[in-house]
Amino acid sequence: MSANPSDDIASVFVDESGYTGADLLNADQRVHSVAAVRCSEERARELVARHFSAVKAPELKLSSLVKRKTYRKALVAAMLDLATDLEAVGYVYCKRYALWLHLLNDCVEPVCQRLAAPFYENGWNRSFASMLQFTTPQFWGEERSNQILSAYQKAGRSRSPEDARALIAALQKVRGCDLAEYFVPAMEGDPDVIEALQHPGGTLDLSHPMAIGLVSWLEDRSSTQYRIVHDNNKAIGKTLDMFRALADIEEAKDFKVSSLTRTSFPLKFTEAVMADSRDDLRLQLADLLAGSVRLCAEMALGFKPNDGLPDELLTKLPDESFIFNIASLDFADTRATFKGSEGSQFIDFLAGEFAKRRIGTPPSSKT
């Protein structure tokens, strides 16, 4: 389906950068980002005329703009203009952190659920995933830590008994190490863990939490119905499926997702359509923002040499216009952010709704 600009419903223009599907250990693309731009055609033309009048290319591309000092200055100024007016958001997910969250969801959460032990409460799963990311290279050895993540990713993608057994064997190699005690049930082949690892609806694709997080942000800031217009790209079919599944939920439910966010169904979000970025400047702006925040995050996290772009952009963006989903050792902040949140109920509700539509189950990382 393609967008019809004559429709009266408000449109939000979305693009993403760094998408690698279920490969969360891709060495060249270690961060996934999505950006949303909500402005009129007139506003987009005005922004482009003000900041990019010297650009002669038929379409604005980050790879070209960021290399030249003049264009880079214009890029930063344009992104700040959008963000200052709260017309845009950049949402970043560190893939390695996401993989730890997934691993916990399959290897620890089933046991917590059976024992009625807290898992999502106060963001415990997030804090523990962060601790694993920062400390396992020292506690378990970097090679064994990487082997566990690699084995889990393979098991998470295939959902096969053979790969589940290979993961268990990799976990057994760290038995007795600090933090490994949480994985003893998995090491011993706990039936609930095995079931989770082989669940056919499981997925590592980050399009799921990205779509849920973005829509939650938009719902809080939308007073009327809106649709999402995504750049026409064959690689994002699963993302569109997820957006459409969210828009189709009709049951009336309300969840406290975090201390700052509530998500109420049915949503004001009504549909997801595709359009060609060459035909709409707003999609080009979304592409620039998605690429910019991904590049900034890669530099800030040390994945790429820092040439100063994060200081030029991230330090000036309003807090509400940039969302980081990365490992953090500020556990007090995590507890405060997710205190009293209804993460388990929210995930269970979405899992049920997505199962009806044959969409993969949502990961524990949510928003």
N, C-alpha and C positions, 0 to 999 in steps of 0.2 A: 504494500500500500504506500502511496506517495502522498506528501503533504499538499493540501490545497490552501494557498495563502488567502483565499477569499473567505474561509470559514471564520465565524465570529469567535469561536473558542480561543482562549489565550494559548500561546505556544511557548514552550521552553526548548531551546536548541542545545543538543547534547552531542558531545564527541568524547572519545577516550584515546589514551596513549599508553603504549607498553603492554598491550593485551597479548598474553601467551597461552590462553586457555587454561588447561589443567597442569601446565608445566610451570611450577612456581620456583624452580631452581635454575631457570634460564640465566646464564651468566651475563648475557648482554642486556637483558631487560629485567632488572631486579625490583622495579617499582611499577605498579599499575595506577593510572590516574583516570579520572573522568571529570568532565567539566560541564556545567550548565550555564547558559546565557539566556537571560530573559529581558529582551528589549525590543523596541519597534524597529521596523526596517529603516525608518528615518533616523533613529538614534544610531543604528549601526553604520549607516552611510556617513553620518556626521563624524563618528569616531574614526572611521577609516580615512575620511578626507583630512581630518585634523592631524592624524599621526602617521599615516602611510601614503601620503600624496606622492612621495618620491619613489615609491615602489612601482616598478613597471610590469611586474609579473602578473599574469591573468588571475592568479590565486595566491593569497597570503599563505606562506609556508614557514613554520618555525625554523627549520634547518637553514633557510636562507637568511632570515631576519637576525638570528642570534649570532651569526658570524661577523656581521659588520657593525661597528661601533654606533653609527648613526641610526641604523635600523633597530639595533638592540635598545637604544634609548627610547625610541618610539614604541617598541613592543612593551617595555616596562610601563611607560606612561599610559598606554591604552589599557593594559590589564588593571592598573590601579584605578583608572577612570571607571571601568566597569564595576570593580569590586567596591569602590567607595560609594557608588550609588546602590549597592546591594542588588545589582542586577546579575551577579554571577557568583558561582562557587567552584572551587577547585578541590577535589577529593582524592586523596593519595592513600594507597595501601602498599605497605612493604610486603613483598611476597613471601619472604622467609618467615616473617612473623605470622603471616596468615597460615603457613604450613604447620607451624608449631600449634596454632590454635586448632587446626583441623585434627592434628595428631592427638591432642588432648581430648577432643570431642569424640574420637573413635576409641581411644585406648584408656581413658580415665573416666569420662562422663558416664558411660554405662554402669560402671561399678558404683559411682557416686549416687546415681539414680536409684539403684537397687538398695543401697544402704541409707537412702534419704539424707545423704550428706550434701552440703552446699557445693555447687560447682559454679554457677553463674552469679551467685549472690555477691553483691558489692564488687563485681568485676573480678572475682577470684581467678577465673580462667584466663583473663587477660594478664593479670599480674604474674601468674605462674608461667604463661607463655613467654612473657618478657624475661623472666628470670632464666628460663631455659635457654633463650637465645643468647643472653649475655654471659651465662656461666658455664654451660655445658662444654665449650671448648677447653676450659680449664679443668672442670670436674671429670669429664668423660674422655677428654682428648679430642682435638679438632677432627681428626680422621674418623673416629667412631661416631662423633656427633653428626658429621656429614653423612656417614653410612646409614645411620638411623633415619635421617630425613629422606635420603634417597630411596631407601627401602620402603618407607611409609608412602612416599609419593607414588612409587610403582604400585603398591598395594591399593592406594586410594584411587588410582586411575583404572586399574584392571578389576578390582573387587574379586580377585580370584583366590581360592584356597592356597595355592602355591605361593603367591606373593605375600599373603597374610603370614604364612609360616616363615618366610624369609625375613619379614619384619620382626617377628617374635625372636628369631635367632639373633638378629642384630641387637635387639633390646637386651637379650640375655648376656651379651658381652659387657654390659655396664653394671651388671648386678653387683651390689655392694658399694657402688659409687654414690656420692652425695646426690640427692634428688631422685635417684633411681627407684627408691622405695615406692614411689607413686605408680610405677609401672610393673610392680611385681605381679598383679593379677594378669596383665597382658603377657608377661614373660611365661606365666604358667598356663596360658591358653584359656583364660576365663571365657566361658561360653557367650556371655553378653558382649564381650569385647570382640570375639570372633564374628558374632552376628553383625556387629556394627561395621567391622572391617569389610564384610562381604555384602553389605546391604546394597542392592542394585540401584537404589535411588540416590546413593551418596555421590557427591561431586566435589572436586577441588576447584572448579571454575570460579574465579573471582567475580564474574559478572553477577553472581547472586548477591553477595553482600554489598557490592557496589551499587546495584540497582536499588536494593532495599534502603541503603544509607542515603542515597541521593533523593529518593522519593520522600523519605522521612524529613529531610531538610526542606524540600519543596513544600510539603504539606503544611509545615509550620509557618510558611511564609506566603501562602496562597489563600486569598479570600474567596476565589471563585474557581470554577472548573478550569482545568488546563490539560493540554496534551504535550507529549514529548516528541520532538522531531529530531531524529538521529541521522547522522551522516550515513549515506548509503554505502555499506561496507559488508561484504560477504562474511567477514570474520566475526561479526557481532550478532549472528543469528540467535545465539543463546541469550545474549543480553536482551534483545527484543522480546524473546519468549518470556523472559523473567518480568520485564516491564508490563507486558500484556497480561500475564498471570496476576500481577498485583492489581492492575486496573479492573480485572474481572471479578475480584472478590466482592460479594454482595452482603455477606453476613455483617451485622452491626457488632463491632468489637472495638475496645479501646485499651491501649497498652502504654505503660510508662516505660519507654525505651531507655531513657537515661534521666539524670536529674534535670536536664534541660529540654527533653523532647518527649512528646507523647505522639503516638500514631493511632489514628482512629479510622476504622473501616465502616462502610465503604469510603474509599478515598475520593478526594476532589479530582485526582488524576484519572482521566477517562480513557486514553488510548495512546499508543505509541506508533508513529509512522516514520517513514524514511524519506529523505530528500537528498539531492545532490549538492554538496558544498559549493560547487562552482556556480550554483544558481542563487545562493543565499549567503550574504556576508555574515549573518549571525552564526551560521555553522562554521564559517572560517574563524570567527572570533572564539568559538568554543574549542576548535582545534588548537588555536594558539594558546589558550589558557590551559588546556589539558597537557599539552606538550611542555609549556613553561613550568607548571608546578611539578610535573614529573622530573624534569631536568633539575630543578631546584632541590627537590627531595633527594635525588641521587647524589648531588654534590654535598648537601647538608649531612647525609648519612655516611659519606666517605666512599660511596660507590664509584664516583667519578671525581677528577680533580676539580677543586672549588676555584672558579675563576671570578668569584664575587657576585654572581647572579642571585644567590639566595639573599644576600644582604640588600641587593637592589630591589628585590621584589617581596620576599616573604616578610621581612621586618616591617614593611609598610602596608601590607594587606590588613584590613580589618579582621579581627578574630573570627567573625561569623562567616567570612568568605573563604576560609581555608580550613579543611578538615584533614588532620593527620591520623592515620591508623598505622602506628608504628610501635615497636617495642619501647617501653618506658619503665624506668626503675622508680618513678615517682608514684609509689603505691598508694600514698595518701590521696593523691589527686584521682587515681583510678577508683578508689573506694568512694570518694565523694561524688564522682561523676555517675557511678552506677549504684549508689546506695538506694535501696528500695525499688530498683528497677525490676521489671517483670520479664526478664530475658527468657527464662525457661518457658513461660506460658506463651510468649510471643513466638518463639521458635516452634513450639509444638503446634500452635495455630497455623503458622505458615506452612509447616511440613504437611499438615493435613490438607490444606488448600492446594498446595502444589502437587500432592499425590493425586488429587482428583484430575489434575490437568497434565499428569505425566511429566511434571517438571521436577528436577532433582531437589532433594531436601536442602534447606538452608543451613549453612555452617554456623558454628557457635559464635563466629566473629561478628555477625550481625552488622551493626552500623558503627 
